[in-house]
């Protein structure tokens, strides 16, 4: 038993809409998401992208989508109908491409890895209890073969895209930069970077502890290891549906984040507008502090937009800033003080 599935495993996956939207607190997003009806799909968990630990889910994976034969061509995406890798016992391929062979019998005779730029998806997998003894996995040598086939197909797809693009003649001043040689400092910098200190290496987060920007956009999925318990060979869905569901959900999350940002901006403006009158009154009160003002008197002043400071009269007639927020430095000018303070 494991708390997260191991890379190299074939699974049944279904998007969990509520888990994906958790934490958004956006009624419009929830209403839009109710129209989604996620199906179950066959998925190959290629790589885990964040270091997993108990209680740290959902776990981020790179997943390859699996679909039934025949693989349709997609001219708009520069994908031909032979861009797939059969999964044994499927041996069907127009060019005679050898199938990849899982470590235990794959329950369907008509499945393959569909190759395409959008057939590789980043997902988040919920934490659970996964009986590894029931998992159907791809041995490492078979995984390597699959990657070679995928690479060949994607290179071919890219070449088709380049050839279809309108050609433009470069001007006489434009010169193509030569590719860096193996021993060039340019290539060395690209490979090694400038991270030569422990702090730089820690900032890289090479172990994947820290979430990355955009992780909250990735769909959260629930998975099952029992492939045959969810499909027959005749009802395996096209992975194109998973792509469409993912993109629809990502769009909903993005719109919710935009609404949240606009609301924050609106609140900020209201605070700034109300602060203008506050500045006039409280700055007058500050300037009115005198020797007769009781020790311990506090005055709050808006020192700039969305920033404030609390001044207090102390012994010996000094006016001191006791709290500040929203600004790097607060300058105090008056009868008793002229200094710069760091906010609390």
C-alpha positions as CSV (number, residue, x, y, z in Angstrom):
1,X,0.0,0.0,0.0
2,X,1.2,3.5,-0.8
3,X,-0.3,6.9,-0.1
4,X,0.4,8.1,-3.6
5,X,0.6,6.1,-6.8
6,X,4.1,5.4,-8.1
7,X,5.3,6.9,-11.5
8,X,5.1,4.5,-14.4
9,X,1.6,3.3,-13.4
10,X,-1.5,3.1,-15.6
11,X,-4.6,4.4,-13.8
12,X,-8.2,5.5,-14.3
13,X,-8.5,9.2,-13.6
14,X,-11.5,11.5,-13.1
15,X,-11.3,15.2,-12.4
16,X,-12.6,16.2,-9.0
17,X,-14.2,19.6,-9.6
18,X,-14.9,20.5,-6.0
19,X,-11.3,19.7,-4.9
20,X,-9.9,21.8,-7.7
21,X,-12.0,24.8,-6.7
22,X,-11.4,24.4,-3.0
23,X,-10.2,27.6,-1.4
24,X,-11.4,29.9,-4.1
25,X,-14.6,31.0,-2.2
26,X,-16.1,32.1,-5.5
27,X,-19.9,31.5,-6.0
28,X,-19.7,32.2,-9.8
29,X,-16.9,29.7,-10.2
30,X,-18.8,27.0,-8.3
31,X,-21.9,27.7,-10.4
32,X,-20.0,27.5,-13.6
33,X,-18.4,24.2,-12.5
34,X,-21.7,22.6,-11.8
35,X,-22.2,22.4,-15.6
36,X,-19.1,20.2,-15.9
37,X,-19.6,16.4,-15.9
38,X,-16.2,14.9,-15.8
39,X,-15.8,11.4,-17.2
40,X,-13.2,8.7,-16.4
41,X,-10.2,8.3,-18.6
42,X,-7.1,6.1,-18.9
43,X,-3.9,7.8,-17.9
44,X,-0.3,6.9,-17.5
45,X,1.5,8.6,-14.6
46,X,4.8,9.6,-16.2
47,X,6.6,11.5,-13.4
48,X,5.9,12.9,-10.0
49,X,6.8,16.6,-10.0
50,X,6.8,17.3,-6.3
51,X,8.5,15.3,-3.5
52,X,5.6,13.3,-1.9
53,X,5.2,12.9,1.8
54,X,2.2,11.7,3.9
55,X,-0.3,14.4,4.4
56,X,1.3,16.5,1.6
57,X,-1.3,15.8,-1.1
58,X,-2.6,16.4,-3.6
59,X,0.5,15.3,-5.5
60,X,1.6,16.9,-8.7
61,X,2.3,14.6,-11.7
62,X,3.1,14.7,-15.4
63,X,0.6,12.4,-17.1
64,X,0.4,10.9,-20.6
65,X,-3.1,10.3,-21.9
66,X,-4.1,6.9,-23.2
67,X,-6.8,6.4,-25.9
68,X,-8.5,3.7,-28.0
69,X,-7.6,2.8,-31.6
70,X,-7.9,4.3,-34.2
71,X,-6.0,7.4,-33.3
72,X,-7.6,10.2,-35.3
73,X,-5.4,12.6,-37.2
74,X,-5.6,16.3,-36.2
75,X,-4.3,18.4,-39.1
76,X,-4.9,21.6,-37.2
77,X,-2.5,20.4,-34.5
78,X,0.0,18.8,-37.0
79,X,-0.8,15.3,-35.7
80,X,-1.1,12.3,-38.1
81,X,-3.0,9.1,-37.4
82,X,0.2,7.1,-36.9
83,X,1.4,9.2,-33.9
84,X,0.7,6.7,-31.2
85,X,2.4,3.8,-29.4
86,X,0.4,0.6,-29.0
87,X,0.1,-1.0,-25.6
88,X,0.4,-4.8,-25.7
89,X,-1.7,-6.8,-26.4
90,X,-2.5,-4.2,-29.0
91,X,0.0,-4.6,-31.9
92,X,-1.7,-2.5,-34.5
93,X,0.4,0.3,-36.1
94,X,0.6,1.3,-39.7
95,X,4.4,1.5,-39.6
96,X,4.8,-1.7,-37.6
97,X,5.9,0.2,-34.5
98,X,6.5,-2.3,-31.6
99,X,4.1,-2.0,-28.7
100,X,5.2,-1.2,-25.2
101,X,4.7,-4.1,-22.8
102,X,3.5,-3.5,-19.2
103,X,4.7,-5.7,-16.4
104,X,1.3,-7.4,-16.1
105,X,-1.5,-8.0,-18.7
106,X,-3.1,-4.8,-19.9
107,X,-6.9,-5.6,-19.9
108,X,-7.7,-3.9,-23.2
109,X,-6.5,-5.0,-26.7
110,X,-7.2,-1.6,-28.4
111,X,-5.3,1.0,-26.4
112,X,-2.3,3.2,-27.1
113,X,-0.4,6.2,-25.9
114,X,-1.6,9.1,-28.1
115,X,1.2,11.4,-29.0
116,X,0.5,15.2,-29.1
117,X,1.5,18.5,-27.6
118,X,-1.7,18.5,-25.4
119,X,-1.6,14.8,-24.6
120,X,0.9,15.4,-21.8
121,X,-0.9,17.0,-18.9
122,X,0.1,18.2,-15.4
123,X,-2.4,17.1,-12.8
124,X,-2.7,16.9,-9.0
125,X,-3.6,13.4,-7.6
126,X,-5.5,13.2,-4.3
127,X,-3.9,11.3,-1.4
128,X,-5.3,7.9,-0.8
129,X,-4.5,4.2,-0.2
130,X,-3.2,2.6,-3.4
131,X,-2.5,-1.2,-3.4
132,X,0.6,-1.4,-5.5
133,X,0.3,-5.1,-6.0
134,X,-2.7,-4.5,-8.2
135,X,-1.0,-1.8,-10.3
136,X,-0.2,-2.2,-14.0
137,X,3.1,-0.6,-14.6
138,X,5.5,0.0,-17.5
139,X,9.0,-1.3,-16.9
140,X,11.8,1.2,-17.2
141,X,13.2,-0.1,-20.5
142,X,9.7,0.0,-22.0
143,X,9.3,3.5,-20.7
144,X,12.5,4.6,-22.5
145,X,11.2,3.0,-25.8
146,X,7.9,4.9,-25.4
147,X,9.8,8.2,-24.8
148,X,11.9,7.7,-28.0
149,X,8.8,7.1,-30.0
150,X,7.1,10.2,-28.5
151,X,10.2,12.3,-29.2
152,X,10.3,11.1,-32.8
153,X,6.6,12.0,-33.4
154,X,6.8,15.4,-31.7
155,X,9.9,16.3,-33.8
156,X,8.0,15.3,-36.9
157,X,4.9,17.3,-35.8
158,X,7.1,20.3,-35.2
159,X,8.7,20.0,-38.6
160,X,5.2,19.9,-40.2
161,X,4.3,23.1,-38.3
162,X,7.5,24.9,-39.4
163,X,7.0,23.9,-43.0
164,X,3.4,25.2,-43.0
165,X,4.4,28.6,-41.6
166,X,4.7,31.5,-44.1
167,X,8.3,32.1,-45.1
168,X,9.8,35.5,-44.7
169,X,13.1,36.6,-46.1
170,X,15.5,37.9,-43.3
171,X,16.9,41.4,-43.8
172,X,20.6,41.8,-44.6
173,X,21.2,43.0,-41.0
174,X,19.7,39.9,-39.4
175,X,22.3,37.2,-38.7
176,X,21.6,33.8,-37.2
177,X,23.6,33.3,-34.1
178,X,25.7,30.2,-34.2
179,X,24.8,27.3,-31.8
180,X,27.1,27.2,-28.9
181,X,29.8,24.5,-29.1
182,X,30.2,21.9,-26.4
183,X,33.1,23.7,-24.8
184,X,31.7,27.2,-25.1
185,X,31.1,29.3,-21.9
186,X,27.6,30.1,-23.3
187,X,26.6,26.4,-23.2
188,X,28.3,26.0,-19.8
189,X,26.2,28.8,-18.4
190,X,23.0,27.4,-19.9
191,X,23.8,24.0,-18.3
192,X,25.2,25.1,-15.0
193,X,23.7,28.6,-14.5
194,X,25.1,31.0,-12.1
195,X,23.9,29.2,-8.9
196,X,27.2,28.8,-7.2
197,X,26.1,29.3,-3.6
198,X,24.1,27.2,-1.1
199,X,21.5,29.9,-1.0
200,X,21.1,29.8,-4.8
201,X,20.7,26.1,-4.7
202,X,18.1,26.2,-2.0
203,X,16.2,28.8,-4.0
204,X,16.0,26.3,-6.9
205,X,13.8,24.0,-4.7
206,X,15.3,21.0,-6.5
207,X,13.4,18.6,-4.2
208,X,10.0,20.1,-5.1
209,X,8.9,21.0,-1.6
210,X,7.4,24.4,-2.5
211,X,4.4,24.8,-4.8
212,X,5.0,26.6,-8.1
213,X,3.1,29.5,-9.6
214,X,0.1,28.1,-11.5
215,X,-0.1,24.8,-9.5
216,X,-3.6,25.9,-8.2
217,X,-4.8,25.9,-11.8
218,X,-4.1,22.2,-12.3
219,X,-7.0,19.9,-12.1
220,X,-7.2,17.7,-9.0
221,X,-8.0,14.1,-10.0
222,X,-9.2,11.0,-8.2
223,X,-7.6,7.8,-9.5
224,X,-8.2,4.0,-9.4
225,X,-5.7,1.2,-10.2
226,X,-8.4,-1.3,-11.3
227,X,-8.6,-0.5,-15.0
228,X,-10.9,-3.3,-16.0
229,X,-13.3,-2.4,-13.2
230,X,-14.2,0.9,-14.9
231,X,-14.2,0.2,-18.6
232,X,-14.8,-2.3,-21.3
233,X,-12.8,-2.2,-24.5
234,X,-15.8,-0.7,-26.3
235,X,-16.4,2.3,-24.0
236,X,-12.9,3.7,-23.5
237,X,-13.3,7.4,-24.0
238,X,-11.1,9.6,-26.2
239,X,-8.5,11.5,-24.2
240,X,-9.6,14.6,-26.1
241,X,-12.4,14.8,-23.6
242,X,-10.0,15.0,-20.7
243,X,-8.2,17.9,-22.4
244,X,-11.4,19.7,-22.9
245,X,-12.6,19.2,-19.3
246,X,-9.2,20.3,-18.0
247,X,-9.1,23.5,-20.1
248,X,-12.7,24.4,-19.1
249,X,-11.9,24.0,-15.4
250,X,-8.6,26.0,-15.8
251,X,-10.6,28.8,-17.5
252,X,-13.1,28.8,-14.6
253,X,-10.2,29.1,-12.0
254,X,-8.5,31.8,-14.0
255,X,-11.6,33.9,-14.2
256,X,-12.2,33.5,-10.4
257,X,-8.6,34.7,-9.7
258,X,-9.2,37.7,-12.0
259,X,-12.4,38.6,-10.1
260,X,-10.5,38.3,-6.8
261,X,-7.8,40.6,-8.0
262,X,-10.3,43.2,-9.3
263,X,-12.1,43.1,-5.9
264,X,-8.9,43.6,-4.1
265,X,-8.0,46.6,-6.3
266,X,-11.5,48.1,-5.8
267,X,-11.1,47.7,-2.0
268,X,-7.7,49.3,-2.2
269,X,-9.1,52.3,-4.0
270,X,-11.8,52.7,-1.5
271,X,-9.3,52.6,1.3
272,X,-7.1,55.2,-0.4
273,X,-10.1,57.5,-1.1
274,X,-11.2,57.4,2.5
275,X,-7.7,57.9,3.7
276,X,-7.3,61.3,2.1
277,X,-9.7,63.0,4.6
278,X,-8.1,61.0,7.4
279,X,-4.7,62.3,6.4
280,X,-5.9,65.9,6.8
281,X,-7.4,65.5,10.2
282,X,-4.8,63.2,11.8
283,X,-1.8,65.1,10.4
284,X,-3.3,68.3,11.9
285,X,-3.6,66.5,15.2
286,X,0.0,65.4,15.0
287,X,1.2,68.9,14.3
288,X,-0.8,70.1,17.2
289,X,1.1,68.0,19.7
290,X,2.8,70.3,22.2
291,X,4.4,70.2,25.6
292,X,1.0,70.1,27.1
293,X,0.0,67.0,25.2
294,X,-0.2,64.1,27.7
295,X,2.6,61.4,27.5
296,X,1.3,58.3,25.8
297,X,-1.1,60.1,23.4
298,X,-1.5,58.1,20.1
299,X,-2.3,59.5,16.7
300,X,-2.7,57.4,13.6
301,X,-1.7,59.1,10.3
302,X,-2.0,57.9,6.7
303,X,1.5,58.7,5.5
304,X,0.9,57.6,1.8
305,X,-1.6,55.6,-0.2
306,X,-2.5,52.4,1.7
307,X,0.1,53.1,4.4
308,X,-0.2,54.3,7.9
309,X,1.7,55.0,11.0
310,X,0.8,55.3,14.7
311,X,2.7,58.1,16.5
312,X,3.0,58.3,20.3
313,X,4.3,61.1,22.5
314,X,6.8,59.8,24.9
315,X,8.8,61.3,27.8
316,X,11.1,64.2,27.0
317,X,8.7,65.4,24.4
318,X,9.7,62.9,21.7
319,X,7.2,61.9,19.1
320,X,7.9,58.2,18.2
321,X,6.4,55.9,15.6
322,X,5.2,52.9,17.5
323,X,3.6,51.0,14.6
324,X,3.6,51.3,10.8
325,X,2.3,49.2,7.9
326,X,2.3,49.3,4.1
327,X,5.4,51.4,3.5
328,X,9.2,50.8,3.6
329,X,10.0,54.0,5.5
330,X,7.9,56.5,7.4
331,X,9.3,60.0,7.7
332,X,8.3,62.0,10.8
333,X,8.6,65.7,10.6
334,X,7.5,68.0,13.4
335,X,8.5,69.9,16.5
336,X,9.8,66.9,18.3
337,X,11.3,64.6,15.7
338,X,12.7,64.2,12.3
339,X,13.7,60.7,11.6
340,X,13.1,57.5,9.5
341,X,11.7,54.3,11.0
342,X,11.3,50.8,9.7
343,X,7.7,49.5,9.9
344,X,6.9,46.8,12.4
